[in-house]
């Protein structure tokens, strides 16, 4: 075989590789894989691309919800209007009590790990989680 025949064969491979890559990109498939398939399979690769169903849409990966603050991991107490401690409450129950009892940022609260009672406004993690206080 002459060098021109080898060149023709090589150009034939490249042509079908490029054609397959172009069609694959239009069909939403990986053009690099289809380029090499087109080079080695030839004419059947573009036909295969036309016969294949469209690829399944990729599922969007949703970002995980932001981690809950440290306030959710503690048991909470609060002082009622008579300065009587109420609790312990898990944070979800504490939120309900906050709404029901009409507590405010000036209310004294205590959570696990705190040395003494503090006003709610002095605890940024807590205030950020409370509905009325964060508005």
C-alpha positions in Angstrom: 0.0 0.0 0.0 1.2 3.5 -0.8 1.4 6.3 1.6 -1.7 8.0 0.0 -3.8 4.9 0.8 -2.7 5.1 4.5 -3.5 8.8 4.5 -7.0 8.1 3.1 -7.7 5.5 5.7 -6.5 7.8 8.5 -8.6 10.7 7.2 -11.6 8.4 6.9 -11.1 7.5 10.6 -10.8 11.1 11.7 -13.8 12.2 9.6 -16.1 9.6 11.2 -14.6 10.4 14.6 -15.2 14.1 14.2 -18.7 13.5 12.8 -19.6 11.2 15.7 -18.3 13.7 18.2 -20.3 16.5 16.6 -23.5 14.5 16.6 -22.8 13.3 20.1 -22.5 16.8 21.4 -25.8 17.8 19.8 -27.5 14.7 21.4 -26.1 15.5 24.9 -23.6 12.7 25.0 -19.8 12.7 25.7 -18.1 13.8 22.4 -14.7 12.4 23.4 -16.0 8.9 23.8 -18.0 9.1 20.6 -15.0 10.5 18.7 -13.0 7.3 19.4 -16.0 5.1 18.8 -16.5 6.9 15.4 -12.9 6.3 14.5 -13.0 2.6 15.2 -16.6 1.7 14.2 -16.9 4.1 11.3 -20.2 4.6 9.6 -22.2 2.7 12.2 -21.5 5.2 15.0 -23.5 8.1 13.6 -26.3 5.7 12.8 -26.1 4.4 16.4 -26.3 7.9 17.7 -29.5 8.5 15.7 -31.1 5.3 17.0 -30.3 5.7 20.7 -32.9 7.4 22.9 -31.9 10.8 24.4 -29.9 10.5 27.6 -31.8 10.7 30.9 -31.6 14.2 32.3 -29.1 14.6 35.1 -30.6 15.0 38.5 -29.7 18.2 40.3 -28.0 17.6 43.5 -29.5 19.8 46.1 -27.2 21.4 48.7 -27.7 19.9 52.1 -29.6 22.1 54.5 -27.4 24.3 56.6 -26.4 22.7 59.9 -28.6 23.6 62.8 -27.0 25.8 65.4 -25.8 24.6 68.7 -29.1 25.8 70.2 -30.8 22.7 68.8 -28.5 20.3 70.7 -29.2 21.7 74.2 -32.0 21.4 76.7 -33.4 24.8 77.6 -35.0 26.5 80.6 -36.6 29.9 80.9 -37.8 32.0 83.8 -41.5 32.7 83.9 -43.0 36.0 85.0 -42.8 34.7 88.7 -39.1 34.0 88.2 -39.7 30.3 88.4 -37.5 28.1 86.2 -39.5 26.2 83.5 -37.9 23.3 81.7 -36.0 21.4 80.6 -37.2 21.5 77.1 -35.8 20.3 73.8 -35.3 23.2 71.5 -38.4 22.4 69.3 -40.6 22.5 72.4 -38.7 25.6 73.7 -39.7 27.3 70.4 -43.3 26.5 71.0 -43.1 27.8 74.6 -41.4 31.0 73.3 -44.5 31.7 71.2 -47.1 30.5 73.7 -45.6 32.3 76.8 -44.8 35.5 75.0 -41.2 35.4 75.9 -38.9 38.1 74.5 -35.3 39.0 74.1 -35.2 40.3 77.6 -36.4 36.9 79.0 -33.8 35.0 81.0 -32.9 31.6 79.6 -30.4 28.9 80.5 -29.1 26.0 78.4 -26.8 23.1 79.0 -23.2 24.2 79.4 -24.0 27.8 80.4 -22.5 28.9 83.7 -25.6 31.1 84.6 -28.8 32.5 83.4 -28.6 35.1 80.6 -31.0 37.3 78.7 -31.9 35.7 75.3 -30.5 38.7 73.4 -27.0 37.9 74.8 -27.1 34.5 73.0 -26.7 35.0 69.2 -27.2 31.3 68.3 -30.4 31.3 70.2 -31.7 34.6 68.9 -31.0 33.6 65.3 -33.2 30.5 65.7 -36.2 32.3 67.4 -38.9 33.5 65.0 -39.9 36.8 66.5 -36.4 37.8 67.6 -34.9 37.3 64.1 -37.4 39.6 62.4 
